[in-house]
Amino acid sequence: MISGIKKLVILLVVVGGGLYLAAQWKVDKELKKELEKAAPYAEVTYDKSSINLAGVISVEGVRVRSDTMQMTLNIDEVAWSLGNLYQTLMADVNIQQGKFPEKIYMRIAGLELPLDELADKIPPVPPGPTDIISTASCGDVQTIGVSELMAMGYDRPDLSFDVTMHNDESANEYTLRGMLQMAAAARLDYEFVLDRSIAMGALMMGSPEEAFRSMSLSLKDEGYNNAEAAFCSGREGVRNSDYLDKHLASVRNLLEGADLVPSEELYTAYRAYKSPESEVSFSIKPQPNVKLSDMAFYDFATIQSMLNLDLKVNGRPLTQFFNHWDAAKFHGLAANAHALPGASSFSDESMWAEETELDYESAVESAVESAVGTEYGSNSTGSANNSYAETNTGQSAAAQEDGSDGVAVALENAGDYIGRDIKLVRSNGKEYEGKLSKADGRKIWLVVSHDGGEATIPLHFSAIEAFYVLPE
């Protein structure tokens, strides 16, 4: 009996090992084939690939170089799965036979988005009504675009994304669940349930919302609200702590001037939403035959009922939105804002192309902890965003090589200085100072501080020109 069990275990190990090796071989083969396909458009390289026993394929240290775009994307990891190990091996065959995987998983971690290289490549987009509202009391800024994000310190933000799709034939639905995160800014968790019978057709027609059975979103602030307040308060010439009150007053004047009258409950919720570390959750489950595209024609009370709308800010439900609502007047906010004295014109795209990076130092110097919402219980600790320890001296790394600011160290040896105070110079001339908390051979993590708060920011080796260890 014992001998039989041993033989069975050995057989399972051999079969499992063979399956694993076959899967790894298939991964390497398919990756090579895909890289060859991509070669005419971009040079793609990576450090290593692997597949685990659960069938998750992982490719680490991905670099995508596009000569056309004249930029390089660095990605810490790309991972995906089409089920277990056997299902991954048989995926091609199953799909050819019309058998769609029951579960698909994909993750992209640590994608460094080079906004400083994309600034002149992204076409300008005129502001919409929500842009006009969110930038009320922000100087002459009417939309938060690439230049504004760079001025806040998000010149190369790290993005992470994952999604799991479940194919439930018995319930005739697809469920997509996952998250999207921008480091030191915000995190969005989401879940979409789609009608399986019409989902593909709706996607092909460009109207995926028509297939929604339910949708839930949760947006958590992780530094962006502080960054925006510091940026806009600097443009307005006010202290960070006074910015939120001024912004809310401007929003009230803007909306009521257009004969749109929000409830006091909505104003209170909006204050909480714009405060640091806020969390907004939103869910809908439309009634049968209700189309989301028709919602602009209804008042908010009807929309709430037809969509089974549930909206919360910091866990507190929001039930009353507008005392008076007119969709046409709301969409006219942007056109009206363009006509205001001193407003920027967005009809001439050349004006966007000529925009330069905004001076952020004055905003940083005046930044203090943002005001905290009251009724909705924002739990701000006053943490700083990733730009607070940043300056722009215009000095190149060559000018620093005398070591007067510390000892120059090769980046590959950064891991030997965990916990030490360091100074680095980016390839665009900007400098950062802070405490080194982590290094992995491709990236370092730097803890920066401002006015008693702290934030950890990731920085890729590819964007670092010089690295100094400061005296203890």
N, C-alpha and C positions, 0 to 999 in steps of 0.2 A: 504493500500500500504506500509506504513512504517513498519507495523507489519510484513508483508510478507518479507521485506528486512531483518529485524532483525532475523527472523527465518532462512533465507537463510545464513546469516552471522554465526549464531550459529551452523548451520549444517556443514558449511565449516570448522569452527574451530574444531568441534568435529571430523569430518572425518580426517582433517589434523593432529590433535593431535593424533588420533588413528594410523594413518599411521606413524607418527614420532616415537611413542612408539614401534610400531611393528618393525620398522627399527632398533631402538636401541637394542631391544631384539635380533634381528637377528644378529647384529654386535657382541654382547657379546657372543652369542651362537657359531658363526663361529670362533671367536678369540679363544675361549676355545678349540674348536675342532682342530684348527691349532696348538695350543701350545702343545696339547697332541701328535700330529703327530711328532712335532719337539723334543719332550722330549728325545728320545734315542740319539739324536745328540747334542743337546744344551739346556741349561736352559734359557728360555725366560720369562722375567717379564716386566711389564710396570706399569706406575702410573695411567693412566686413558685412557678411550676410549670415543669417542663421534661421533655423526653424525649430521650434520646441515641440514637445510631445503632444501639446494641445492643438498643434497645427497653425500656430501664429508665426508668420514669416516676418523677420526683422532685418532691416538694412540700416546700418549705422554710419555716421560720418559722411552724409551725402553732400556732394558739391555739384551744382548745376551752373555751368558757364555758358552764357549766351553772347556770342559776338555781335549779333544783331542788336540786342538790347544793351550791349556793353556793360554787363553786370554779372555778378556771381551770387547765387543763392546758397547759403549754408544751412543744412538741416541736420539736427542731432540724430533723429531717427524717423524712419518711415516703416510702419508695421501694418500688416493686414492678415486676415484669415477668412477662409471660406468654409469653416467648420472644423472638424477634427482632422487629425493627420491623414486618415484615409480619404476623407472628403476633399481635402486639398489636393491630394494626388490625382483623384478622379474628377476634378472640377471640369476640365476641358470636355471630357467624355459626357459627363452629366448635362452640361449646358447644351452640347450638340444634340442631345436626346430630349431637350426641352425641360430638363429637371433643374429648376432654379434652386440655389442653396437656401436652406432654411434660415441660415444666419450668416451675415457678412459683417466683418469688423475691419475698421481702418483707423490708424492713428498717425498723426504727424506731430512730432514733438520738437520744440526748439528751432522753428523756422525763423531765421533772422531776416526781417523784411527791410531791405536797404532803401528807406524812403529818401535818404540823401542822394541816392543815385537815380531814384525814380521821379524826383520832383519835376524834372523837365520832360518826362515821358508820359505822365498821366494827364489826359485831357481835362480841362476845367469843366466844372459842372455848376451851373447857376444855382443859387440857394433856393430851397423850397420853404414853405411856411414854418416847418419845424426847425429849420436852420435859423430862420429869423428870430424865432422865440428863444432858442438856446443860446444865441449870441447877443441877446439884448444886454446893453451895458458892457460892450467889449470893444470900445473904441470904434473904428470904422470896419471892423471885421463883421461879415454877415454869414459866414459859413466856416466851419472848422475843416480845413483841407490839409493837404500835405505840408505846406509851409507852416501852418499854425501848429500842427502836431510836432514838427521838427523844433519849433520855437519852444514847445513845452518840454523838450528833451527826448521825444520819441523819434529820433532820427534813424535808429535801427532797432525797432521793437522786436521782441521775441514773441512769436505766435505758436500756439499749440492747439490741436484740434483732434477730436476723435468722434466716431460715429459707429453705432451698431444698428444694423437693420435686421429685423425679424420678419420672416415671410410666413404668415399664419394662414394657410389655405382654408382651414376649417372656419375661421372667423372672417375670411375674405378681406384681410387687411394687411398692410405693411406698417410696421412700427419703426421709426427712426429715433434713436435716443443718443445723446452725446453732449459734448461741450466745446466751446470756442473760447480761448483765453489769450489776452494780450498782457504780457508780463508787466507788472507795476501799473496796470491800467484798469482792466475789468475782466470779468468772467461771465460767460453766458452758458447756462445749462438749458437744454431743450428736449422736447419730445413731440413728435408728430405722428399721428395715426391717420393713415390714408386708406381710402376705399380701394381695395386691390383691383377691382374690375375696371376702374376708370383712371387709375393713377398714371399709367404709362401714356394714355391718350392725352390726359391733362398736361403732362410734362411736355409732350411733343407740341401741343398747341400753345405752350408758354403760359398756361394758367394752372399751375400746380395747386393753388388754393382751392380750386373747385373740387379737388379730391379729398380735402381735409374732413376727417370725422371728428378729430379733436386736436388741440395744440396747447402746449404749456411751455412757458419760458420763465427763466429766473435770471435776472441780471444783478450781479454783485459788483459794487465799486471796490477796486483794489488799488486806488491811487489816482485815477483819472480826474475825479472831481476836485481834488486838491490841486492838480496840475492846471486844470482849466481855470480855477479861481485865481491862482497866482498869475497866470498869463493875462486874464482879462482885467484883473485889478491893476496890473501894471499899465495896461493900455488906457484904463480909465483914470489913473493917477490917484487911486484910493487904496487903503489898506485891505489886505486879504479878508480880515474879519468884518469889514464893512461892505465887501463886494456882494454878498448874497442878498442883503437887504436892498441894495441898489438894483440888483438884477431883477428881483421880484417886483419891485415898484415899476421898473421898465416894462416887464411882461404884462403887468396889470394895465398900464396905460396903453400898451400896444393892442391888447385884446379888446379892452372896453372901447378904445377909439375906433375899432372895427365893428362895434356893436356885437361883440362876442363876450358874454358875461359868465366867467367861470364861477363855480361855487366857492365859498370860503374853505370848504373841505378839500377841494382840489388844490387851492393855493397852499394849504398846510401840507398836503401830501407832496406837492412839487418841491417845497422847501426841504422836506426830508430826503427826497430823491436826489437833490443837488448837493446834499451834505456828504461828507466823507463816510465811506464804508456803508453806504445805503444798500438796500436789497429790494428790488421790485420783482414781484411774481405776477404772472399773467396767464390765464387759461381761458379757453373757449371750447364749447361743444355745441356747434350749430344745430339748430332744429332741422328736421328733414326738409329738403328742397330750398333751404336758405343758401344764397350765394354771397360769399364775402365781397364780391365785386359790387354788390348793390348797397353796401352799408353806408356809402356816402350820402344816400338819399333819405336816411332816417335820422330821427333824433336819438340822443344817447339812451333814453329810457327804453325805446324800442330795440335799439341795438343790444342793450344788456339782456333783454328778454329773449330776443331771437338767437343770440349767440351763447346764452348761459354764461355771460362774461363774469369772470372773477378776477379782480385786480387788487393787489395788496402792496403797500409800501412799508417795509420793515415789519411785516406781519400784520399790519392794521388794514382791514378792508376799506376800500374806497367805493362808495355807493352813489354819491351825487357828483356829477361832472360839471355840466353847464346849466345855468339858469336860462340862458338864451344861446341857441346854436344855429349857425347858418353855414353849411359846407362851402358854398360859393364865396362867402366873405372870408372864411378861413384860408382857402386856397389863394385868395387875393392878397394875403398879407405880404407875400414876397414882392409882388408887383408894386404894392403901395410903398414898401420899404425902399425900393430902388429910387423912388421919386422924392424921398426925404432929403432935405438940405444936407450936403456933406456925405451922402451915401455913395459907396463905390459903385461903379458901373460894371456889370458882368457881361455886357453884350460884346465888348471888345476882348477877344480871347488873348490878344497880345499883352494886355495888362496883367493877366495871370502869369504869362510866361516871364514877364519882367520882374515879378515879385521876388524879393530876396529874403533870406532868413531874418526873422524879426529878432530885435534885441530883447533877450530874456533876463539879462542881469538885473535891471531895475525892478522887475517883478519879483525876482528871487529875494532881493534885498528887502523888499517891503512885505514879503509873505510872512504871515503869522497863521496860527491855527484858525481854520475856518469856523464860522458860527455853526452850532449844532441844532438840528431840528428838535422841537420840543415834543409835541403830541405824538409824533411817530417814532420817537425813541432812537435816533441815530446813535450808535455806540462808538463814535469817532475817538481815536486815540491821538489824533493830530499827526499821524504818520506822514512822512514826506514822500514825494514822488521821486522818480529816478533822476530828475534833472537838478535837484537842489545842490549837489556838490559839484556841478559842472560850471566851468568858466570857459571863455574863449579868448585866449590871449593872442592868437595869431602866430604864436611861436611854433617853429617846426621842431621835430625831434632832434635834428642836428644841433640846434641851438642849446639843447639841454645835455648834450653828451659829456659835458665837463663833470657831471655827477654832483653838481652843487645842490641839487634837490634830492639826492639819494644815490644809491648804487644801481647802475644799470644792470639788469638781469635778463637773460634769454627767456622767452616765454615758455619754452619747454621745461624750464626749471621752476616755474611759478609755484608748483605744488610744494616746494620746499619752504615756502614762506607763508603758509596758512596762518592766519591770526595776526600777521604783521600789517602795519600801515604802509600803503603803497600809493604811488602816483603813476598815472599812465597818460600817454598822449595818443589820441586817436588819429587816424590818417587824414581827417579833415581839420586837424589843428586843435581840436578841443581837448581839454584836460579834465581828468577826474582824480579825486583823492578819496581814499576810504580804507577800510579794513578788508583784507582778502579773506573770504570765508570758504572758498572752494575752487579747485582747478581740476579739469579732467583731460587735458591734453589738446583740447580744441577750443575751450572757453574758460573764462574765469568768472567768478561771482564776487562782486564788490559791494560791501555794506557802506552806504553813504548816509550822512546825517544832516539835519537842518532843524533848528529851533526845537530840539529835544526829540524829534521823530527820527525814525530810521527806515530805510528801504534797501532791499537787496536787488542789484541789477546785474544781469548777465551780459558779458561782452565777449564777442568772438575774437580769436587770435587774428583773423584776417583783417579786422578793422583797427588793430592796435599797432601803432608805429613804434612806440617806446614804452618800456616798463621799468619803473624804479622802485626799489625798496627803501623806504625812508628810515632814518635813524630811530632807534628805540628810545 
